[in-house]
Amino acid sequence: MARSVAVMGSTGSVGMSTLDLLAQVDADIDVVALTAGRNVARLAEQALQWRPRVAVIEDESLLGELRDRLNGSGISAAAGSAAIVEAASRGVDWMMSSIVGAAGLAPTLAAARAGSIIGLANKESLVCAGPALLSIARAAGGAVIPVDSEHSAIFQVFETDNAKQVHRLILTASGGPFRGWSLEAMATASREQAVAHPNWSMGAKISVDSATMMNKGLEMIEASYLFSMPSEKVDVIIHPQSVVHSLVEYADGSTLAQLGPPDMRAPIACAWAWPGRVAWPAPRLDLASIGQLTFEAPDEVRFPALSIARQALSAGAGAPAAMNAANEVAVGAFLDRRLGFLDIATTVRATLEEMNGTGDLAARDDDQTLEWAMMVDMSARRVAAQVLTRFGRMG
């Protein structure tokens, strides 16, 4: 039987890599749904190639254009956030969750409740919903398989039966485009400089998160939840070559690492084939040509996002969701040239400090996961917008 598939965020870098991989694997695939934010031309092109039941564009003003582009194809066109959640809730065998930001939370929870196996590239879903998402997926008979290269690496070498013998999870980080920059130089960094990642091809928001190392902060939280590890057992190390994707250190002194070229299709293939493996024309790792792998400790003075994330993880409850929301607001302002690069982390820290003790970050029951997470998200965005009036260039 064909394996039913949905790709949430199909026009982004991970979504396109997913469809590229699926085109190369030897499998009978039935694409049920494709969704996108605003790239209606690419979504229509993908839909005409893969023939899903439905193609959904988040921006409702583009529904007419999507219908025109799909006219006569027999493919249903829909628009809006509710339509994306409906597409995710169809109970497909396997869903790629690659919508960027907190917007990916609702469809990911919908897929979890429907019992789908979820390839999770949307780290914000775990950051916002925490262990509740994993619990919901397990209860429905599905699973959450990480697609971020770092978490996929840990997933592949994490010995579940020996979880109590894990001493540390070590996430590798390229260091981003500003690894060797001084604080003075970073203070004047431009949008174009921040999105120019040295190793990976990613969207603007994720690229800025890499430049601030907030992506690694989010990944620390994600790793803690995915593998049930306390914050003190999750570390980060700078590895500029992006060949070692992460490591697991055990109590007996053994450290296991997963290596591979910086190609997102490899962790996607792992999530697709779990619990097995799939053959595809994967690029091979040539260590002799690479010649040298280097590592260094992260500088949390120049990259304070790491300490902010660790504090949010330790605080728990709604603090990680609030951190994520404040970061999205701050990164958006930076991309709009309304905020300096170093003020991104400053805005996030100030938002968390102002929300501390208000009661907005208190935990809720699993049945209220989405509503609670959205409440925290909205509250944090409101506070972050107020903070921006102090740090931002609002004119």
PyMOL commands that set and color helices and strands:
alter all, ss='L'
color gray80, all
select helices_A, chain A and resi 13-24+40-50+60-69+81-88+102-113+123-129+131-139+149-157+160-165+183-187+191-194+204-212+214-226+231-233+265-273+287-290+305-315+319-335+343-355+366-391
alter helices_A, ss='H'
color red, helices_A
select strands_A, chain A and resi 3-8+29-36+54-57+76-79+94-97+117-120+143-146+166-173+234-238+244-250+255-259
alter strands_A, ss='S'
color yellow, strands_A
deselect
rebuild
show_as cartoon
